[in-house]
Amino acid sequence: MDTQSKTITQLVKDNPLYVFALNSEAGELFQNEKTLFVGIGKVNAAYHLTREIQLNRPELIINLGSAGSNTFTKGTVVNCTRFIQRDMDVRGLGFDLYKTPLSNEEIVLEYGVTIPGLPDGICGTGDNFETNHDTTDYTVVDMEAYAMALIAKQEQIPFLCLKYISDGADGSAAEDWTIQVHNAAIAFKKVLDSIVIASQSTV
């Protein structure tokens, strides 16, 4: 059975690649899984994920990480399937905000697995820690997911992106993130375990 014909429950059970920015977002709950820690930012994410795909191509990429939001409450796990590169701004040359010049990609990159029952979010990725989120163009703020989603799409690898809301992307974001990030692994494990349990109950 090839990757394209497998269900998400089968892919989750078949040893996927779990990608985190930081070890603190994984805690100790993913020690027995195949994990990749890419560091902070789009460049780190793109380099390390591309290198891992070349060395050991996964059937499913699962990006788990903390994120800010002024739409979703802290502690919520959001399923992101749409992505914006929020710090791409070449309006000075006549391009639309978020549009990468001379690229065939749409401003909103739509790629990813949907998990029924989880709230859906638009992830705005950029190389800064946003503390003044005042736009409705995206509902979740992070620093790596867009790069991973684009690479997964180009490589035609299924991509599941779950973001744990750790802060409000506001003036208290830094303090909130420090406190909440350690709860992320527990929330992710609960969601992923529920996917496997659901598949077992339908066998």
N, C-alpha and C positions, 0 to 999 in steps of 0.2 A: 504494500500500500504506500503510495507516494505522499509527500507532505500536503499537496493541494487537496487530496481526497480525505484526509484525516479531519476529524472534528476537533474542536478546541480541547475537549476533555481528553481525547487521545493524545494530543500534542503535549498537554500539561503533564501527563503521566509518563511520556516518553523522554524523560531526561532533557528538559529544555535548558537554555542558557538564561540564568537570572542575572540581570545587569543592574548594578547600583552605582551611584556616584561615590558613596562613602560606606565604609564598613559599619559605621554607627547606624545606618539605615537598615542593615541586615540583622544586626545583633548576633545572637547565637543560634537563631532558629533555622538558618539556612546553611549550616555548616556541612550538612550531608548532601547538599545540592551542588550542581555545577554553577559557580558564581564568577562574575567578573566585576571588578571595581575599577571604574574608569577615571575617577577624580572629578573635579568640578569644571564645568564649562563645555562649550560645544566642541572645541578643538580636541580636548582630552577624550571626550565621548566618541568623536568620529575616529580618532586614531586607534584607540584601544579596541573598539568594537570591530572596525575593519580588519585589524590585525588578527583578532580572535576568529573571525569568519574565515580568513585565509588559512589559519592553522587547523581549525576544527569547526567546520560549518555546522551550526545547529539547525534543528527543524523548526524551532520556535524561539523567538527572542522575547523575554519578559522583562520590561523595564519597571522596576519598583523604586520609588523615591518620594521624598518629601516635597511639598510645594506650598505656595501661598495662594490665597484666594479671598476675595471679598464677596464671593457669591455663595460658596459652600462653607459650612461651619467647621471649626477645628475638630479633627478626629474622623472626618469623613474620608472614605476611600472613593476616589473618582476614577472612572474609566475614560481615558482620553483616546479618541480616535481621529481628532482633528488638531492640527498643529500650525502655529504661526511663528515665524522668526521675528520676534518683537523688536529686536534691536537692529533690524535691517532697514535703514532709512536713507534712500538715495533720491529723495524728492528734489534735491538741488539740481539733479540732471533730468528731471521731468518724469521720473518713475513714481508709481503709487507707493504709499507707505507699506512696508513689509515686503515689497516685491524685490526679488533678486534680479538685478539687471541681466538681460540676455539669457534668462533661464526659461525653460519650458514649463517649469513647475508653477502651479497656481499659488496665489498668496496663501490660501488655506490648504495645507497638505492634508488630504484625507486618506488615512491608511491606518488600519489597526483592527484588532479583534474586539468585538462587542460582547460584554458579559451581561446577560439579562439580570435586571434587578439592581444594578449599580447605576448611580447618577452619571450622566455623560457630560464630559467637559471639553472645552477648547483650550489647549495648552499653549501658552505664549512663552517661548524659550528665548533667553537672551543672556549675554555675559555680564549681567549685573544683578545684584540682589535688590529686587524691587521693594521699596518701602512706601510708595505712593501710587498704588494701583487705582487709576481713575478712568479706565477705558472699559467699554463693554465688548471690545473686539475679541477678547479672550477671557475665560473665566478662571483659569488656573495659571500660575506663574512658576516656571522652573528654569533651569540653566543647561539642560542636556537633551531633553526628549525629542526636539525637532530634528536634531542631527541623527539620532538613532532611528527615528521613524523614516527619514529620507533614505538612509543606508539600507534599512530593511526592505523598503519598497523597491529600491534599485536592484537589490539582490534577490528579490522575490521570496523573502522569508517572512512567514507570518509574524506579526508584532502585536504583543499585548502590553499596554501601558496602563499601570495603576499608580495613582498619585495619592499619597496620604497628606491631607491638609494640616499643616503644622502651624500656620500663622495666617494673618489676615492681609499680608502684603502691604502693611501700613507702618506707622511709626513704632509699633511694638513688635515688628516682625522678627528682629534679631533675637530678642529675649524669648519670644514664644517658640521660635524654632529650636533653640537650645534645649528647651524643656520637652517639647513634643516629639522631637525626632526619634527618641528612644522608644516611643510607642508604635512607631511605624511597622516594624517587623511583625509584631503581634497581630496587627490589623491585616497585614498582607497575608500572613499564614492562614488566618481564619477564612479569608476570601478564597484562597487557592485550595485549601482543604475542602471547602464546600463544593467546589467544582468537581473534585475527584469523587467525593461522596455522592454527588448527584449522578455522576456517570455510573457508579456502582449500583445505584438503586434502579437504574433503567436496564441493567443487564439481565 
